[in-house]
Structures are given as C-alpha cells and as structure tokens.
Amino acid sequence: MVTKVRAIVTGLIFGCICAGLGAFFGYIAQRPATAQQHTKEADASQRNEDLRIQSSILDEISSKNIEDYLKVLTERPHIAGRSINEVDLVNYVKSEWEKSGLDSVVVHPYDVLLSYPLRNKSNYVAILNSKGEEEFISQRKEFVIDAEQNDPNVVDPFNAYSPSGEPQGELVYVNYGRVEDFKHLNRTKHIRVVGKICIARYGKIFRGDKAIHAELYGCAGLILYSDPADYTVPWSRVYPDDWFLPSTGAQRGSLLLGSGDPRTPNYPAIKSAWHLPDQLLYTPGIPVTPIGYVDAVKYLEKLTGNEVMEEWRGGLNITYKYGPGFAGTHRASRMKMFVGTHLEVATIHNVVGYIKGEIEPDRYVIFGNHRDAWVFGAIDPSSGTAVLMEMVRAFGKMVKQGWRPRRTLVFCSWGAEEYGLIGSTEWVEEFEKELQFRAVAYLNVDISVQGNYSFRGVGASGLRDVVFEATKLVSNPDPQEIAAGRTKVYDTWAFRSKNNHSESNPGLPNFPSLGSGSDYAPFQHTLGVSSVDLRYTYDKSIGLSSYPVYHSVYETFELVKKFVDPNFAYHQAVGKVWAEVGRRLAESVILPFDCLVWAKDLETKRNELLSTYGQKMVHHGINLEHLDDAIARFRFAAEKIHQQIKNLTSDTSNQIAVRALNDQLMLLERAFVDQASLPGRLSDRHVISAPSLHNSYGSTAFPGLVDAMFDIEMDPDQEFRWDQVKRQYSIVVYHILSAASTVDTVVPV
C-alpha cells in the first residue's frame, strides 16, 4: 500500500514537474517569437524610403495612359452639379480607383448653391437705339469650330453668381477693372461711372474683384471680354490653326469672393447644415456677363470721349476711348444688358481614395485635383485629372505588389472647384478637426499642362526643396532642352525662371507663395497645412493673361493633342514630379521640411514690406525692431531644430523623438494661422502669406497688415486707420514668435 501511495505521489510530482517544465519550455519557446515580432516592428518603424519603389513608381507612370484618360474625361462637357459630372464621372473615377487597388474609396456629397444661365434664353448685350430697338446684339453662343463642340450640354457663356437683370446706361471703358483703373477715371479724368454700364477686359486680377470694384464705384452693370492683347499674339493665328483664342471665344467663370458653399460659411454643407438667408456674402450686386472680342469691338469702337492712355490700349484695331456713351450716329443710344443667370441648389461630390500607411496611418499626405469644368476642360482641370488617375494607378500597382507607404496617401477628386473651391472647402470644413492634427501636406495639381515652356512650382516655403529634389529626378520632356544639356525638369525650370530670382536665391528656380484660385487655398490659408501647386506653363514674357482658350468651348482634347502636348510627355513629367513629392513626404522617417527656407522667406517678406511702407510705419510710431527680433528668434529656432534633425538622422531608433520632431515640423505652418479670419475675409487666416483684398488671385506678404495700409492716405480718419495697422502689425509679430516656439525645443532650458 505504502509502495503504491509512493508510486502515485511520485507520479504526481513527476507529472507536475513535467508539466511545469513543459510550460517553462513552452514559455521559453514563445519568447523568441515575441522578441522577433518586436524586432520586426521596430525595424519597420525605422525603415527609410525604399528607392526601388521610387524608380518603380516613376517608371510606371505612362504618357499613353494619361492620353487615354484625358480622352475619356473630355468626351462631354462636365459642369458641376449636372449629371455628367456628378454621376457619370464620379462613378468612373470611383470604379477606376477601386480597380487600381486602393484600400478604400469614399464619395462625399454636399448640397450647395450653384449658378447657371437660363437654358433657352442666353445672356447677351446690345446697343439700344433712340427708338428703343436693339442693335449689334452680341452672340449668345460661341461659334462651333470642331464637331465635338456642337454638344447640347455646352453651357452658354456666363459668370456664375451674377444677379439677373436688364440694366441700361452709357458705356464706359474701365480697362482691367482694378481699383487703380477706377481711380484714374474718377480722379484724373473726372469721369463718373455711377449708373453706367462698364466694360472691362479680363486679366491682371480675379474677375470677382472686377465685379465688386464696379459695384462699389456705382456701375449699373459690368461686361467682361477677352482682349486680343491678353489672349493672342500679333505674329500668330488663332484656333483651329494655333492655340490662341478665336474672336468668338468667351471666358466663363465664377464671381464668388471667398471659397465654399455661400450658404454655409465655415461649416460643411451636409444634411444637417443651417443655411444663410437669401442675402449672400461676397457675391456681386450688379449683373455681369462675358462676351467675345468679336462683339466687344462693336461697342468699344463707337465710344466717345478722350483717347485712353497708352497702358489702357488693347489689341483691337480701334482707337480706345474712355466714353461715357457713344459718338456719331449712336450718340443717343445706350448700352443694354440681358442677364438671366440664376441660383440653383445642386448636389456635388468629392471622390476620396486611401492607401493606408504601414507605420503612421494617422498621418496623411494628400493629393488633390478638381474634376468639374465649365465646358470640356481639356486643360482646366482634366489635364490634371488624367495625371491623377494615372498616378493613382501607379501607386495602386505598387500596393498590389506588396509595398505600403509609411504614412497614409489620400487621393481627392474635388467637385465644384470652378464655382469657388466648393468641394475641397466643404471637405476641409467637415474634417477640419481631423486634418489639423493628421495632414502632413496637401499637393495640388489643378492644370497639369497649360503650356510646354517650363515647369512651375508654387507653395509653402518649407516644401520648396522637396519639389526641387523631385524635379531633379525627372527627365526633361523637351528634346531641345536635353540637347542643350538641361536633362532634367529642374534644369529648364532654373534656367527659364532665372530672371525672377531674388538676390537671396541666385540660380534657384522661382518658387513664389500661394495665392488663391485653386483647391490648395482651404488647406494653406484656412488650416495652415503646407501646400504646393504644380504644373507646366507657357512663356509669361509673351504677355498672355492665361493660356489663351481658358474657360471657353475651344478647350478640347484636340487642342491639347495638336498644340499643347502631342505626345503627353509634359503631362507624364508632371505626374512623376507629383508622385515623387508625395512619396518623399510619405516615406521619409523625418519629414523633409526645411525651416531655414521659412526663415529666409520671412526675411525677404520683411524687406519687401519695409521698402514699401517702412518710413510711413516709423513715422506713425511703429517699432520695427519687434518684427526684426521675432524673425531673428525664428531663425535661431530653425537652426536649432535642423541641428536636432542632423543628430537624429544618424540614429532614428528613438521613435518617440522622431514622432515629436515630425510633429513640430508638420505643425509649423499651423503657427502662422490666426484663430480669427483676416479682415474682410471669411476663411483666410494665414497672416504671413495670403491673397490681398484687392487681388484675390495673387499672394501678398503680411496680407492683413498690407491691406490695412492700402490707400491709407486717402482716409479722413487717419487715427482709426493707423490703429488698425498697429493691430495687424502686432498680430504678425505674435504669429512669427508662435512659429519660433513651435520649432524650438519642446521643453525650454
């Protein structure tokens, strides 16, 4: 019995020992796997950009595919809010992106306020004779040159958000409709425009600013036209024999000042949105409509009054006069406008696709292009849309082959950009809280190729060198430039923009700050997300205000294929640069922002400000040392963080330190954004660089401050105006100091 008990106990003890040893060795056996997993994750978190992927993506982007995409995209007119754009093309983009291998594709609808001309009663202008009869009626449609233009979905020329009306009055020529043009009429020529119909040529400033200026000076209506001096050249022919604007071409376009749905400022136009009443912000109160220069000449040649000064003369074969009113047999006649443009609520859509990041999925590198066009839009925006489609396909193929970016890639096809950056603005407003903390950068290509002269990059100064490095990788699409030894995109860009260089950047390509006019605006100017806009452009020295057929019915696939980029090599080059800029931002362990370029940019902007306004500011008691000290502090902080980058680059094993440093770099641009909008604006908050109140397209250094000083000597309330200048000055200094603290050491020592 004892022996039996001993045997049982011994067996139990042995069993326990074996079980314990089994568990122990099982634990030991598991430890290497866990350690290996941790090591694998650590290795993955430290991995740098894969240059094999770099070359694979660049090699994958095909000019032939881009051509094929453009052919599909431009088959029919696709204005925002109509089914061709909001159903057919939305489904096409979504389907193609899903086939490309994106992780997810989401469609975001918004109900927004758009604007259209009457379907069966086009806008027009005419001379109303003394008998009340209409003469010299303008064409209601552009002349059909190619068969593809004879499409019932072509929307006749109009200016969106113009009110309807039939004003009459004497005609006055107001040149470009700038503030200085109206001042010249009022102060120098003593010509009053109150109650008159004004006619202005397109160019120099945003058309919406022209309308607001005309309204402020009392005009009853505004006619816009494209003058040959701004859209043709004397030595060449027009479309279909060349790419220059035919006389019947008319430029459509929005008059909306600001961005986004006019009924839901600063908030998204989602189902639950509250809407403003009918009185809209930042839309003109007078009728406005565009015409071709085939009609403009009939009215301008009949004007009475003095001959205009030389800089007001356009390219029509007439003697340009100011008016008001007509001469000779038409002296009793008046100008009449018929504008039936009306408002209409429509549903627009953004298509957004994602490739989830492997290591930092909560950090977004965002690519964007708008999809809607006034007519066929072969240049604006479909040249960019075609490139976006091919770039998505190339990235998707890499994902199918097992690659995944470090950070998340976001691809956006925006709706209703032409009306006032509506799709992108609504999306930014809807996801503002998320984007503030997750968006690394926004990379915009609106038009990819509007000419074949040189590459052009515009953007946040901290991204300048990322764009430079990308263009140094991409082969030059111009064979003649290659033969001259300029083998890369960068080489021609640097060579052909050298006349624009400041003394501080000798030999570098011109890289100006962003104004407005495309979907980067809500990212850059509202959120402070560092943004760029990329494209190939034409030779600006020939004097064109834009590419010639801008927003006309003649902007077709055939024009692009025949005159702009026959082999689509320039489109391909833009696609490669765009992809490489995004890949670098998505893949680099340490974000490739350059704070020292930011510092130099602040110094340049400071010098420009003081050269224009410095003496006046000192005379009115403004201490300019505050600005100097703030910029000096920013430069000191920039130098420190670049030393930190240098130290960390050699050993990126401390992922918390890497993440903290990247957060500082990513959030730097946010530090220049005020909590309140700039004066006179709804959504612009960037105090260092944003559009001016007097030119919504261009970029102005220290916009709030400069606008406060605009024409200040003419204001009778000098004390109030200079108090506003001092306030804006203090805001600028504060934000530069805030930016310095953002990139300074996390804990002050």
C-alpha positions in Angstrom: 0.0 0.0 0.0 2.8 2.4 1.0 4.6 1.4 -2.1 1.5 2.1 -4.1 1.0 5.5 -2.5 4.6 6.4 -3.0 4.3 5.5 -6.7 1.2 7.7 -7.0 2.8 10.6 -5.3 6.0 10.1 -7.3 3.9 10.1 -10.4 2.1 13.2 -9.4 5.3 15.0 -8.6 6.9 13.9 -11.8 3.8 14.9 -13.7 3.8 18.3 -12.1 7.5 18.7 -12.8 7.0 17.7 -16.4 4.0 20.0 -16.7 6.0 22.8 -15.2 9.0 22.1 -17.4 6.6 21.9 -20.4 5.1 25.2 -19.5 8.5 26.7 -18.9 10.0 25.5 -22.1 6.8 26.4 -23.9 7.2 29.9 -22.5 10.9 29.9 -23.5 9.9 28.7 -26.9 7.4 31.6 -27.3 9.8 34.3 -26.2 12.0 34.3 -29.3 8.9 34.7 -31.5 7.6 37.6 -29.4 11.1 39.2 -29.5 11.3 38.6 -33.2 7.9 40.3 -33.6 9.0 43.3 -31.6 12.3 43.5 -33.5 10.3 43.3 -36.8 8.0 46.1 -35.7 11.0 48.2 -34.5 12.8 47.6 -37.8 9.7 48.5 -39.8 9.2 51.7 -37.7 12.8 52.7 -38.5 12.8 51.9 -42.2 13.6 54.7 -44.5 12.3 55.4 -48.0 12.7 52.5 -50.5 14.5 53.9 -53.5 13.5 50.8 -55.5 9.9 51.9 -55.1 10.9 55.4 -56.1 12.1 54.2 -59.5 9.3 51.7 -59.9 6.6 54.4 -59.5 8.4 56.8 -61.8 8.8 54.1 -64.5 5.2 53.1 -64.1 3.6 56.4 -65.0 2.7 56.2 -68.7 2.1 59.1 -71.1 -0.1 56.8 -73.2 -2.4 56.1 -70.2 -2.6 59.8 -69.4 -3.7 60.5 -73.0 -6.3 57.8 -72.8 -7.7 59.1 -69.5 -7.9 62.6 -71.0 -9.8 61.4 -74.0 -12.4 59.8 -71.7 -12.7 62.8 -69.4 -13.2 65.3 -72.1 -15.8 63.5 -74.3 -18.6 65.6 -72.9 -19.0 68.9 -71.0 -19.0 68.3 -67.3 -20.0 71.4 -65.4 -20.6 71.0 -61.6 -24.0 70.0 -60.4 -25.1 68.3 -63.6 -25.3 64.5 -64.0 -22.4 64.1 -66.4 -20.0 65.3 -63.7 -21.9 64.2 -60.6 -23.0 60.7 -61.7 -21.1 59.5 -64.8 -17.6 60.9 -63.9 -18.0 60.2 -60.2 -18.8 56.6 -60.9 -15.9 56.4 -63.4 -13.3 57.8 -61.0 -14.5 55.6 -58.1 -14.5 52.5 -60.3 -11.1 53.1 -61.7 -9.6 53.8 -58.3 -11.1 50.6 -56.8 -9.7 48.6 -59.7 -6.3 50.3 -59.1 -6.1 48.7 -55.7 -6.8 51.5 -53.2 -7.8 50.3 -49.8 -11.0 52.3 -49.8 -12.8 54.9 -51.9 -15.4 57.1 -50.4 -17.8 59.6 -52.1 -18.8 62.7 -50.1 -21.9 64.5 -51.3 -22.8 68.2 -50.5 -25.9 70.2 -51.3 -24.5 73.6 -52.3 -25.7 76.7 -54.0 -24.5 77.0 -57.7 -25.5 79.3 -60.5 -26.4 78.8 -64.2 -27.7 80.8 -67.1 -31.2 80.2 -68.4 -31.4 77.1 -70.5 -33.2 78.5 -73.5 -32.5 82.2 -73.2 -28.8 83.1 -73.2 -27.3 86.2 -71.8 -26.4 88.9 -74.2 -25.7 92.6 -74.6 -26.8 95.1 -77.2 -26.9 98.8 -78.2 -30.4 100.2 -77.6 -31.0 103.0 -80.1 -33.1 106.1 -79.6 -36.2 104.2 -80.8 -35.7 101.6 -78.2 -34.6 99.0 -80.7 -31.8 96.5 -80.0 -28.8 96.7 -82.4 -25.4 95.0 -82.6 -26.6 92.1 -80.4 -23.8 90.0 -79.1 -23.5 86.3 -79.9 -25.3 84.1 -77.5 -23.1 81.1 -78.2 -19.5 80.6 -79.3 -19.1 79.7 -82.9 -18.7 75.9 -83.4 -15.3 75.1 -85.0 -15.0 71.4 -84.3 -17.9 68.9 -84.4 -17.3 67.9 -80.7 -18.2 71.5 -79.6 -21.7 71.1 -81.0 -23.0 69.4 -77.8 -26.3 70.3 -76.3 -24.7 70.1 -72.8 -22.4 73.1 -73.5 -23.4 75.8 -71.1 -23.5 79.2 -72.8 -21.1 81.9 -71.6 -22.0 83.4 -68.2 -20.5 84.5 -65.0 -21.6 82.4 -62.0 -23.3 84.2 -59.1 -24.1 87.3 -61.1 -27.6 88.5 -60.3 -30.1 88.6 -63.1 -31.2 92.0 -64.6 -31.5 94.2 -67.7 -29.6 97.4 -66.9 -29.2 100.2 -69.4 -26.9 103.1 -69.4 -24.0 104.9 -71.1 -21.0 102.6 -71.7 -17.6 103.4 -70.1 -14.3 101.5 -70.7 -12.6 100.7 -67.4 -9.5 98.8 -68.6 -9.0 95.8 -66.2 -11.4 97.0 -63.6 -8.8 97.4 -60.9 -9.1 99.9 -58.1 -6.4 102.0 -59.8 -8.3 102.0 -63.0 -11.4 103.4 -61.4 -9.3 105.9 -59.5 -7.8 107.0 -62.8 -11.2 107.6 -64.2 -12.5 109.4 -61.2 -9.5 111.4 -60.0 -7.6 112.1 -63.2 -10.2 112.1 -66.0 -13.2 113.2 -63.8 -15.4 110.5 -65.4 -18.1 109.3 -63.1 -19.3 105.7 -63.6 -22.3 105.9 -61.4 -25.3 104.4 -63.2 -23.1 103.5 -66.2 -22.6 100.1 -67.9 -18.9 99.4 -67.6 -16.8 97.2 -69.9 -13.6 95.7 -68.7 -11.1 93.3 -70.2 -10.1 90.1 -68.5 -6.7 89.8 -66.9 -4.5 91.1 -64.1 -6.9 90.4 -61.2 -9.7 87.9 -60.4 -13.0 88.6 -62.2 -14.9 88.7 -59.0 -12.8 91.6 -57.8 -13.6 93.5 -61.0 -17.3 93.0 -60.3 -17.0 94.2 -56.7 -15.0 97.2 -57.8 -17.6 98.1 -60.4 -20.3 97.8 -57.9 -18.5 99.9 -55.3 -18.0 102.7 -57.8 -21.6 102.7 -58.7 -21.8 100.9 -62.1 -25.2 99.5 -63.1 -23.7 96.5 -64.8 -20.4 95.0 -66.0 -19.4 93.5 -69.3 -16.2 91.4 -69.4 -14.3 90.4 -72.6 -11.0 88.8 -73.5 -8.9 91.4 -75.4 -6.6 90.1 -78.1 -3.7 91.9 -76.3 -4.1 89.4 -73.4 -5.1 86.2 -75.2 -3.4 86.3 -78.6 0.0 87.3 -80.1 0.4 89.5 -83.2 2.6 87.1 -85.0 0.4 84.0 -84.9 -3.0 82.7 -85.9 -5.9 81.6 -83.7 -7.6 78.2 -83.1 -8.0 76.0 -85.1 -4.8 77.0 -86.7 -3.0 77.6 -83.5 -3.9 77.6 -79.8 -4.7 81.3 -79.4 -8.3 82.4 -78.7 -10.7 83.0 -81.6 -12.6 86.2 -81.6 -15.9 84.4 -80.7 -14.3 82.8 -77.6 -15.8 83.9 -74.2 -14.4 83.2 -70.8 -16.8 81.7 -68.3 -16.1 81.9 -64.6 -17.3 82.5 -61.1 -17.6 85.9 -59.4 -17.7 84.4 -55.9 -15.2 86.0 -53.5 -14.1 83.6 -50.8 -14.5 79.8 -51.0 -17.0 77.2 -50.3 -20.8 77.0 -50.4 -22.1 80.6 -50.0 -24.9 79.4 -47.7 -22.8 77.6 -45.1 -19.7 79.7 -44.5 -17.1 78.0 -42.3 -19.3 74.9 -41.9 -19.9 71.9 -44.3 -22.9 71.7 -46.5 -24.0 68.4 -45.0 -27.7 67.3 -44.5 -27.8 68.9 -41.0 -26.4 72.2 -42.1 -28.1 75.6 -41.3 -28.2 77.9 -44.3 -27.8 81.6 -44.6 -30.8 83.5 -45.8 -31.0 84.7 -49.4 -28.7 87.7 -48.8 -25.4 86.0 -49.7 -21.9 87.1 -48.7 -19.3 88.0 -51.2 -21.4 87.9 -54.4 -21.8 91.0 -56.6 -25.0 93.1 -56.6 -24.9 94.1 -60.3 -25.4 92.0 -63.4 -22.2 90.7 -65.0 -21.7 88.7 -68.2 -18.8 87.8 -70.6 -18.6 88.3 -74.4 -16.1 87.6 -77.1 -13.9 90.2 -78.6 -15.8 89.8 -81.9 -18.6 91.7 -80.1 -16.5 93.9 -77.8 -15.0 95.7 -80.8 -18.5 96.7 -82.0 -19.1 98.6 -78.8 -15.6 99.9 -78.0 -15.1 101.4 -81.4 -18.2 103.6 -81.0 -17.2 105.1 -77.7 -16.9 108.9 -77.4 -14.6 110.8 -75.1 -10.8 111.2 -74.9 -8.4 108.6 -76.2 -7.1 106.4 -73.4 -3.6 106.5 -72.1 -1.1 104.0 -73.7 -1.3 101.3 -71.0 -5.0 101.1 -71.4 -4.8 100.3 -75.1 -5.7 96.7 -76.0 -5.1 94.7 -79.2 -8.2 95.6 -81.2 -7.7 97.6 -84.3 -9.5 100.6 -83.0 -8.8 103.8 -81.1 -9.6 103.0 -77.5 -11.6 105.8 -75.7 -13.0 106.1 -72.2 -16.6 107.2 -73.0 -19.1 107.6 -71.4 -21.5 107.0 -74.2 -21.3 106.6 -77.9 -20.2 109.1 -80.7 -21.7 110.0 -84.1 -24.9 108.4 -85.2 -25.1 106.4 -81.9 -24.7 109.3 -79.5 -28.4 109.0 -78.4 -28.0 105.2 -78.0 -27.4 103.4 -74.7 -25.9 100.0 -73.8 -28.3 97.3 -72.6 -27.5 94.0 -70.9 -29.7 91.0 -70.5 -28.5 88.6 -67.8 -30.7 85.7 -66.8 -28.2 83.9 -64.6 -29.9 82.4 -61.6 -29.1 80.5 -58.4 -29.8 76.8 -58.0 -29.1 74.3 -55.2 -27.4 71.2 -56.6 -25.6 68.1 -55.2 -21.8 67.9 -55.8 -19.5 65.1 -54.9 -15.9 64.6 -53.8 -14.3 61.2 -54.5 -11.6 60.4 -51.9 -9.4 57.3 -52.1 -6.9 55.9 -49.5 -3.8 53.8 -49.3 -3.3 53.1 -45.6 0.1 53.8 -44.1 2.0 50.9 -42.6 3.7 52.7 -39.7 2.0 56.1 -39.3 -1.5 55.5 -40.7 -2.8 58.6 -38.8 -0.5 60.9 -40.9 -2.0 62.0 -44.3 -0.2 63.0 -47.4 -3.0 64.4 -49.6 -3.1 64.7 -53.4 -5.9 66.7 -55.0 -7.3 67.8 -58.3 -10.8 69.1 -59.2 -13.0 67.2 -61.7 -15.6 69.8 -62.8 -15.1 72.1 -65.9 -17.0 74.9 -67.4 -17.2 73.0 -70.7 -14.8 70.2 -71.9 -12.0 71.4 -69.7 -9.2 69.6 -71.5 -6.6 71.8 -69.8 -8.5 73.1 -66.7 -8.8 70.7 -64.9 -8.8 67.5 -67.0 -5.1 67.6 -67.8 -4.6 67.3 -64.1 -7.4 64.8 -63.6 -5.9 62.5 -66.2 -2.5 62.7 -64.5 -4.1 62.0 -61.1 -5.8 58.9 -62.5 -2.5 57.5 -63.8 -0.7 58.3 -60.6 -3.3 56.5 -58.6 -3.0 53.5 -60.9 0.8 53.5 -60.4 0.7 53.7 -56.6 -2.0 51.0 -56.6 0.1 48.7 -58.6 2.9 49.0 -56.0 0.4 48.1 -53.3 -0.7 45.1 -55.3 3.0 44.0 -55.4 3.3 44.2 -51.6 4.5 47.8 -51.0 2.8 50.0 -48.4 3.8 53.6 -47.6 5.0 54.7 -44.2 2.2 57.3 -44.0 -1.3 57.2 -45.5 -1.8 58.5 -49.0 -5.1 60.3 -49.7 -6.3 61.0 -53.3 -9.0 63.6 -53.8 -11.2 64.3 -56.9 -12.9 67.6 -55.9 -16.3 68.8 -57.1 -17.4 72.3 -58.0 -13.9 74.0 -57.8 -14.7 76.3 -60.6 -17.6 77.9 -58.7 -15.3 78.9 -55.7 -13.3 75.9 -54.5 -16.5 74.5 -53.1 -15.8 70.7 -53.0 -12.4 71.0 -51.3 -13.6 73.7 -48.9 -16.6 71.7 -47.8 -14.4 68.6 -47.2 -11.9 70.7 -45.2 -14.7 72.2 -43.2 -16.3 68.8 -42.5 -13.0 67.2 -41.4 -11.2 70.2 -40.0 -10.6 68.8 -36.6 -9.0 65.6 -38.0 -7.0 67.4 -40.7 -5.5 69.9 -38.2 -3.7 67.1 -36.5 -3.2 64.5 -39.2 -2.5 66.3 -42.5 1.2 66.4 -43.3 0.9 68.3 -46.6 -1.5 69.0 -49.5 -0.2 68.5 -53.0 -2.4 70.2 -55.7 -2.4 69.8 -59.4 -5.2 71.8 -60.9 -4.0 72.2 -64.5 -1.0 69.8 -65.2 -0.1 71.3 -68.5 -1.1 74.8 -69.7 2.0 75.2 -71.9 5.3 73.5 -72.6 7.8 76.2 -71.8 8.8 75.4 -68.2 7.8 73.6 -65.0 6.3 75.9 -62.3 6.0 75.2 -58.6 4.3 77.5 -56.1 3.8 76.7 -52.4 4.8 76.8 -48.8 8.4 77.7 -48.5 9.2 74.7 -46.3 8.3 72.4 -49.1 10.4 74.2 -51.7 13.4 71.9 -51.6 11.2 68.7 -51.7 9.9 70.0 -55.0 13.4 70.9 -56.2 14.7 67.5 -55.5 11.8 65.8 -57.2 12.3 67.8 -60.4 16.0 66.9 -60.4 15.0 63.2 -60.7 12.5 63.5 -63.6 13.8 63.6 -67.2 13.2 66.7 -69.2 10.3 66.2 -71.7 11.7 68.8 -74.1 14.2 67.2 -76.5 15.7 70.6 -77.4 16.5 71.3 -73.8 18.1 67.9 -73.4 20.3 68.7 -76.4 21.3 71.9 -74.7 22.5 69.9 -71.7 19.4 70.5 -69.5 18.5 66.9 -69.0 16.1 67.2 -66.0 12.9 69.1 -65.4 14.7 71.2 -62.7 17.4 72.3 -65.2 15.0 74.1 -67.5 13.0 75.4 -64.6 16.1 77.0 -63.1 17.3 78.3 -66.5 14.0 79.8 -67.6 12.9 81.4 -64.3 16.3 82.9 -63.6 15.1 86.4 -64.4 12.7 86.1 -61.5 15.3 85.3 -58.9 15.7 87.4 -55.8 19.3 88.3 -54.7 18.8 85.9 -51.9 18.3 82.9 -54.2 20.7 83.2 -57.1 20.5 80.4 -59.6 17.5 78.7 -58.0 14.1 78.3 -59.7 11.4 80.8 -58.8 9.1 79.4 -56.1 6.6 82.0 -55.0 4.0 81.8 -52.2 0.5 80.6 -52.9 -2.3 83.0 -53.7 -5.8 81.6 -54.3 -7.7 80.2 -57.3 -7.4 76.5 -56.6 -8.0 73.8 -54.1 -4.9 74.4 -52.0 -6.5 77.6 -50.6 -8.6 76.0 -47.8 -5.6 73.8 -46.8 -3.0 76.5 -46.8 -4.9 79.7 -45.9 -7.5 78.2 -43.5 -5.9 75.3 -41.8 -2.2 76.1 -42.3 -1.4 72.7 -43.9 1.7 73.2 -46.0 0.7 73.0 -49.7 2.1 73.2 -53.2 0.6 73.6 -56.7 2.5 72.1 -59.6 2.2 72.4 -63.4 3.9 73.0 -66.7 3.3 76.5 -68.0 3.7 78.8 -71.0 6.2 81.6 -71.5 4.8 84.5 -69.5 7.0 87.0 -71.2 4.8 87.0 -74.3 2.1 88.8 -72.3 -0.8 86.4 -72.0 -3.1 86.8 -69.1 -3.7 83.0 -69.0 -3.5 80.2 -71.5 -5.5 81.5 -74.5 -8.6 79.3 -74.6 -9.2 79.5 -70.8 -12.7 78.5 -69.8 -14.0 78.6 -73.4 -15.7 76.0 -75.6 -12.4 75.6 -77.5 -10.6 74.0 -74.6 -10.8 70.5 -76.1 -8.8 67.3 -76.3 -8.0 68.1 -79.9 -6.4 71.4 -79.0 -4.2 69.7 -76.3 -3.2 66.9 -78.7 -2.4 69.2 -81.6 -0.8 72.2 -80.0 0.0 71.8 -76.3 1.4 68.3 -75.7 1.1 65.9 -78.6 3.0 63.1 -77.0 1.8 63.8 -73.5 5.4 63.9 -72.3 4.8 67.1 -70.3 1.8 65.5 -68.6 3.9 62.5 -67.7 6.7 64.7 -66.3 4.2 66.5 -64.0 2.8 63.1 -62.9 6.3 61.9 -62.0 7.2 65.1 -60.0 3.8 65.0 -58.2 4.2 61.3 -57.3 7.8 61.8 -56.1 7.0 64.8 -53.9 4.2 62.8 -52.3 6.3 59.6 -52.0 9.1 61.6 -50.2 6.6 63.1 -47.7 5.0 59.7 -47.1 8.2 57.6 -46.8 10.9 59.7 -45.2 11.4 58.8 -41.5 12.0 62.5 -40.7 9.7 64.8 -42.7 11.7 66.7 -45.3 10.6 70.2 -44.4 13.2 73.0 -44.4 12.7 75.5 -41.6 15.7 77.6 -42.7 13.9 78.3 -46.0 11.0 79.5 -44.0 13.3 81.8 -42.1 14.8 83.3 -45.3 11.3 83.7 -46.7 10.3 85.7 -43.6 13.3 87.9 -44.0 12.5 88.5 -47.7 8.9 89.4 -47.0 10.1 91.7 -44.2 12.4 93.5 -46.6 9.7 93.9 -49.2 7.3 95.3 -46.6 9.7 97.8 -45.2 10.9 99.0 -48.7 7.3 100.0 -49.4 5.9 101.0 -46.1 8.8 101.2 -43.6 9.1 105.0 -43.5 5.4 105.5 -43.0 5.3 102.9 -40.3 8.2 104.5 -38.4 6.6 108.0 -38.8 3.5 106.7 -37.1 5.3 105.3 -34.1 5.6 101.6 -35.1 8.7 100.0 -33.6 10.1 97.8 -36.5 12.6 96.2 -34.1 9.8 94.0 -32.8 9.5 92.4 -36.3 13.3 92.1 -36.6 13.5 90.4 -33.2 10.7 88.0 -34.0 12.3 86.9 -37.2 15.7 86.6 -35.6 14.2 84.3 -32.9 12.6 82.2 -35.6 15.9 81.8 -37.4 17.6 80.8 -34.2 14.9 78.2 -33.5 15.2 77.0 -37.1 18.9 76.5 -36.8 18.4 74.6 -33.6 15.8 72.2 -35.0 18.0 71.5 -38.0 20.8 70.5 -35.7 18.4 68.3 -33.9 17.4 66.8 -37.3 21.0 66.2 -38.1 21.6 64.4 -34.8 18.5 62.3 -35.1 19.1 61.3 -38.7 22.1 59.3 -37.8 20.1 57.2 -35.3 16.3 57.0 -35.7 15.8 54.2 -33.2 14.1 56.6 -30.7 10.7 56.6 -32.3 9.2 59.0 -29.7 11.8 61.5 -30.5 11.2 61.1 -34.2 7.5 61.5 -33.8 7.9 64.6 -31.6 10.2 66.2 -34.2 7.9 65.4 -37.1 5.0 66.9 -35.2 7.0 70.2 -34.8 7.8 70.2 -38.5 4.2 69.4 -39.5 2.6 71.9 -37.2 4.9 74.8 -38.1 2.7 76.2 -40.9 -0.3 76.0 -38.5 1.5 78.5 -36.2 1.1 81.2 -38.9 -2.7 80.8 -38.8 -4.8 83.1 -36.7 -7.8 82.0 -34.7 -9.8 84.7 -36.5 -10.1 85.4 -40.2 -8.2 88.1 -41.8 -10.2 91.4 -42.0 -12.7 91.4 -44.9 -12.5 87.7 -45.5 -14.4 84.7 -44.4 -11.9 81.8 -44.4 -8.4 83.2 -44.9 -6.4 83.0 -41.6 -2.8 82.8 -42.7 -1.2 86.1 -41.6 2.2 85.7 -43.4 1.0 84.9 -47.0 -2.5 85.0 -48.4 -4.5 86.8 -51.1 -5.0 90.5 -50.8 -8.4 92.1 -50.5 -7.7 93.8 -53.8 -6.4 90.8 -55.7 -8.0 87.5 -54.8 -5.7 85.5 -57.1 -2.3 86.8 -56.0 -0.3 86.2 -52.9 0.5 89.1 -50.6 3.1 89.1 -47.8 1.5 90.0 -44.4 -1.9 90.4 -46.1 -3.8 91.8 -43.1 -1.1 94.4 -42.5 -0.7 95.4 -46.1 -4.5 95.7 -46.7 -4.8 97.9 -43.6 -2.2 100.3 -45.2 -3.8 100.2 -48.7 -4.6 103.7 -49.9 -4.4 104.8 -46.2 -3.5 108.4 -47.1 -7.0 108.9 -48.6 -8.9 108.0 -45.5 -10.0 111.1 -43.5 -10.0 109.1 -40.2 -6.2 108.7 -40.0 -6.2 107.8 -36.3 -8.5 104.9 -36.8 -6.7 103.5 -39.8 -3.3 103.7 -38.2 -4.7 102.0 -35.1 -5.8 99.1 -37.4 -2.3 99.0 -38.9 -0.7 98.7 -35.4 -3.1 96.0 -34.6 -2.3 94.0 -37.7 1.4 94.6 -37.1 1.2 93.1 -33.6 -0.7 90.1 -34.9 2.1 89.4 -37.5 4.8 89.7 -34.8 2.9 87.4 -32.4 2.5 84.7 -35.0 6.2 84.7 -36.0 7.0 84.3 -32.3 4.5 81.5 -32.1 6.1 79.8 -35.1 9.5 80.1 -33.4 8.3 78.5 -30.2 6.7 75.7 -32.3 10.1 74.6 -33.7 12.1 75.4 -30.6 13.0 72.7 -28.0 9.9 71.0 -26.6 10.9 71.9 -23.0 12.6 75.3 -22.6 16.0 75.0 -21.0 
